[in-house]
Amino acid sequence: MVYAVLLPSFSRMLGTLGLWTLLPAVAQVSPDRRTCVFFEAPGVRGSTKTLGEVLDTRPGPLKSIRCLYSHCCFAIWNLTHGRAHVEMQGCRDSDEPGCESLHCDPVPRAHPSPGSTLFTCSCSTDFCNANYSLLPPSGNQGAPGPQDPQPTPGGPIWMALLLLGMFLVLLLGSIILALLQRKSCGVHSGSDPEPDSGGDCSEDLPELAGLCFSQVIQEGGHAVVWAGRLQGEMVAIKAFPPRAVAQFRAERAVYQLPGLQHDHIVRFITAGQGGPGPLPSVPLLVLELYPKGSLRHYLTQYTSDWGSSLRMALSLAEGLAFLHEERWRDALDFPTGQYKPGIAHRDLSSQNVLIREDRSCAIGDLGLALVLPGLARTPASAPTQPRGPAAILEAGTQRYMAPELLDKTLDLQDWGTALQRADIYSLALLLWEILSRCSDLRPDRRPPPFQLAYEAELGSNPSACELWALAVEERRRPNIPSTWSDSATDPGGLKELLEDCWDADPEARLTAECVQQRLAALADPQLASSFPESCPQACTPLCPENCPSATASPTVPCRPQQGSCYLGAQPVSTSVRV
């Protein structure tokens, strides 16, 4: 995290911080959390208070903070005319490179004004950001001013003793935890797994008997996808190299969530280990094979009429709505009473959507998917929750990233809803790609050759800076031809639908369920006439409370506020008769 702000000069000098003032907080510190000094000088823009739990409530500027997302403390000083002033101290948002140091060793970072230099440090022991070293010699720092904290006699000795004591306590605690973990894992050999091997003593992947590898059909950054056979059935085999074991576990955990089975989500068959020919065994995910390939491949090769285009669009929206939905299955239907948490995909692209035999879509590649906070307790088998902003802001294909991901302004306070809204932006770009190949939306029934979203504006391989300038700064979106609105098959709803999905304001975007219902109304215009008389058909900022949807047929949703539209509509079918 780069704290790049213009910091004014202050009259407060850092000096030597009395570490014993933190003792009341030390007694409450959990051994697995880093505790740092917390201070923010008046006038500094931004705050890092949300990156931890401030422990001290007593008045005064000096406090301590228990880190939530990292084990790393930081500090920023302003050295002005030979005198050092502390500007910020606190927790970093992630354990980035540079946090390995046990002591605060300031490094010059910027010159906000003549004669002024900003120094920063990162370190990985409790309260290590309290004191600095290696700034210019004390003779150049100037004498303390009348308002500066004065060094306390014997302070360095007390500080050294306290640091030594805390180090011994943490060392003893770490040894005890390591022994307990070793015992619980049942390790009987004389050595631990290598740190980089990705080994896990609880991992026991079966060898998949009858598995045959035929040919490579896709290569990605973390895995290679093969076509093959498992006990005679044609399957897709996703093979992960040893360096990507963490990605394998994350994706397997999502696929194995209870109740995730859906027609428009790639079908998971099993997980195990194996390899083609003489190659060593690696972790494998075995999935249903879709011979028609990806949506990108299909749109490159074929055009579609209005009915087929809507089938692809509607099934894609239904699959995403199912992923986003937090649902309970009645124990009368499922004796065990299954619960499925909401899931954000985070990597929707036309390469990660596959085409089924009936030319509907199935969403795949759940490697970056995140289980979202919900009303019910997350299943124990679910992937672990992200640690810190860096993990939440991680996303997939740049071309399909929402503006708030490109400029790092995604709402971290309600990150679950924010990630769902980012998925809707990606969905809009996929809908545009599908409709761009619809022959019925062209007067001559000849759509142009397939282009990815923003390919006409930025080419086939845009940089992050180019995407940011176009989608964030200029707020431009893929061109919607005027012929789409003039077509007899489209009553003017396509343009409005896309604009409501890729809106620059995330809170103004539709939910996936709303998109699904809008597309269903385009497929069957009679659905739009099924509103109760008191419900307006046009989108309004709020969903009227007195307008429950009829159970017999779904209704076109109202425009959501804060990413929600709860009309209680029944699920709509993805089949479109043509």
Order of alpha helices (4+ residues) and beta strands (2+ residues): alpha-beta-beta-beta-beta-beta-beta-beta-alpha-beta-beta-beta-alpha-beta-beta-alpha-alpha-beta-beta-beta-beta-beta-beta-alpha-alpha-alpha-alpha-alpha-alpha-alpha-alpha
